[in-house]
Amino acid sequence: MMFHYMIPVYAFLIKTERRTIHRLPETYQIPVAEYLAEEIEADNREAG
């Protein structure tokens, strides 16, 4: 079971280097990676 509210929480933990993507539960790894990629793309659009 996956709780969608945990995706930004896990993303925050990765950004603050308290977790790595490989240490997350397997069901969260891809959604968190996609969430982080979307954040990067949004930042690039704003800067660009």
C-alpha positions in Angstrom: 0.0 0.0 0.0 1.2 3.5 -0.9 0.3 6.7 0.8 0.6 9.6 -1.7 1.2 12.2 1.1 4.5 10.3 1.8 6.0 11.1 -1.7 7.0 14.7 -0.8 8.1 13.6 2.6 10.5 11.0 1.2 11.6 13.6 -1.4 12.5 16.0 1.4 14.4 13.3 3.2 16.4 12.6 0.0 17.1 16.3 -0.6 18.4 16.7 2.9 20.5 13.6 2.5 18.9 11.7 5.3 17.8 8.9 3.0 18.8 7.7 -0.5 16.4 6.5 -3.1 17.6 2.9 -2.7 16.7 2.9 1.0 13.1 3.8 0.4 10.4 1.2 0.3 10.3 -0.2 -3.2 6.8 1.0 -4.0 7.9 4.6 -3.4 11.2 4.7 -5.3 9.7 5.5 -8.8 7.1 7.9 -7.6 9.6 9.8 -5.5 12.1 9.9 -8.4 9.4 11.3 -10.7 8.4 13.9 -8.1 12.1 15.0 -7.7 12.5 15.2 -11.5 9.3 17.3 -11.8 10.7 19.7 -9.3 14.0 20.0 -11.2 12.2 20.6 -14.5 10.0 23.3 -12.9 13.1 25.0 -11.5 14.7 24.9 -14.9 11.6 26.4 -16.6 11.6 29.2 -14.1 15.3 30.0 -14.5 15.2 29.6 -18.2 
